[in-house]
Amino acid sequence: MAATRRDVIKGTAVAAAAFATQVAGAADGDGRLAVALIGCGGMGRGHLERLVKRSDVRVTHVCDVDDARLAAARKIVADAGMPDPHATADMREVLSDQGLQAVWIATPDHWHGPAAILAAEAGKHVYVEKPCAHNVREGRLMIEAARRNKVVMQVGTQSRSAPVIRSAIERLRAGAIGEVLVAKAWNSQRRGSIGHALPGDPPAGLHYDHWVGPAAWQPYQQNLLPGVWRFWRNFGCGDIGNDGVHEIDIARWGLGVTTHPDTVAGLGGKYAVDDDQQFPDTQYCVAEWPGADGPRKQLVFEQRDWSPYVQEGHENGNAFYGTKGMLVLGKRSGWQLYGERNKLIEQEQGNVDIGPHHDDFLACIRRGATAGDPGDRPHADIEEGHRSAVFVHLANIACCLRRTVTFDSTRERIGGDAEADGMLRRAYREEHWAVPRGV
Ligand SMILES: NC(=O)c1ccc[n+]([C@@H]2O[C@H](COP(=O)([O-])OP(=O)(O)OC[C@H]3O[C@@H](n4cnc5c(N)ncnc54)[C@H](O)[C@@H]3O)[C@@H](O)[C@H]2O)c1
């Protein structure tokens, strides 16, 4: 039977008492950073398997609201020969440990902002998965929390640290294809249906109350989780915010834009599946950036989540169109640079791995890169992650409303359209402890 709210609170109190006796052992004297994982699902497990192999960190806490996933994470740490980590369903127990220095957050999107802000306020450095926030307002509050508390906040867009992607961007910056005026990002793959379901009891061992957390309350149903929550507006941002945001981030980086777009248009819908998903399986969005110091620039995003074939050689990829040539890039294979009349000028093979992104985050912590100095930030600093997530949110708003939105980059508001502007924020569960201040 499902745990009741009272069970959860009672369980939390018991765990907190046990925790009080264990915290002292959390800090270590061997120079390793004490780190925690919050959210031990598909991606969290990927992080954990990397972290336990490192000689510069010790995983002192694991946190998940699913008992089976929590136990599996604890076992990964134990199997690697590290001391038994504190394991809990309540992230507050993790964040209150004075000895803890950094936290990896790999929860569903609706928890990213609230958890990262709580972690920053507790003085922890934060590695938070992409898209950095469920909505525009939370992303802004995350930047403010990171700067106010002088903590490093890295977003899980690991391409930013991948040598093969960095070398492509270097070519673009050096003018190898002339002026890059347009970038394209595509997410073209085949995903299944999540079907239809009705509300029911959460499975035993899932603390669903904690899972929903500060989001507006929504009863459990079987096709909400795991993983597929990303197709529900209350919890995720659609596949554009899932796989798409990686390519959008690379596209923005290659375009060299350092503000938000001022105009975003989009169309799309559920062309291929009939299920409970609340986001488009087919989506086309185009954004324009102002040309204050140069020409206007454009980013085009395409998504077809029903494609049993790759596009331009890559399942998910990017193309950069310059005045003298073109560069085509895929995270799993590398890039090709073409000159006039499609002459292949240079190419590089390689793929993207999360190891260098972990290295970058930990190096920033060790060298004290915490002042938010623009010249000394992690490769996927929260401000960069926020800009890429804002594209996602604006594209989703434009597609949902089927109209073009005009964005004020400085105020982070949509002008002249109250309905669209209202979608930059979300509804919360009343008086939940994790609702960020200022939303
Ligand atoms: N960087 C990448 O390449 C990459 C790849 C896949 C997923 N991701 C990101 O990782 C995140 C997780 O995705 P996933 O596919 O692993 O989803 P998932 O559903 O498999 O895992 C999420 C986990 O978080 C747990 N969780 C939920 N609420 C929690 C809470 N309050 N406290 C602690 N744990 C909680 C869930 O029980 C679950 O185990 C998403 O933001 C996703 O976008 C990133």
The ligand as a Gaussian input file, in Angstrom:
#p B3LYP/6-31G(d) Opt

LIG

0 1
 N       23.104000      15.143000     -19.125000
 C       22.550000      14.139000     -19.767000
 O       23.044000      13.662000     -20.785000
 C       21.282000      13.555000     -19.239000
 C       20.816000      12.333000     -19.724000
 C       19.643000      11.827000     -19.170000
 C       18.949000      12.550000     -18.197000
 N       19.445000      13.744000     -17.790000
 C       18.737000      14.541000     -16.774000
 O       18.829000      13.880000     -15.533000
 C       17.657000      14.118000     -14.774000
 C       17.059000      12.786000     -14.349000
 O       16.634000      12.089000     -15.488000
 P       16.463000      10.517000     -15.471000
 O       16.290000      10.092000     -16.864000
 O       17.571000       9.935000     -14.671000
 O       15.059000      10.378000     -14.697000
 P       14.620000       9.259000     -13.655000
 O       13.171000       9.405000     -13.442000
 O       15.140000       7.924000     -14.095000
 O       15.423000       9.638000     -12.335000
 C       15.046000      10.675000     -11.465000
 C       15.303000      10.175000     -10.057000
 O       15.057000      11.245000      -9.139000
 C       14.364000      10.706000      -8.024000
 N       13.691000      11.776000      -7.303000
 C       12.507000      12.382000      -7.566000
 N       12.228000      13.307000      -6.633000
 C       13.262000      13.286000      -5.758000
 C       13.543000      13.999000      -4.567000
 N       12.711000      14.936000      -4.078000
 N       14.670000      13.705000      -3.891000
 C       15.519000      12.741000      -4.354000
 N       15.304000      12.024000      -5.476000
 C       14.187000      12.310000      -6.179000
 C       13.448000       9.657000      -8.626000
 O       12.965000       8.739000      -7.696000
 C       14.359000       9.043000      -9.670000
 O       15.104000       7.952000      -9.157000
 C       16.724000      14.930000     -15.669000
 O       16.829000      16.285000     -15.358000
 C       17.250000      14.690000     -17.055000
 O       17.006000      15.766000     -17.922000
 C       20.594000      14.241000     -18.268000

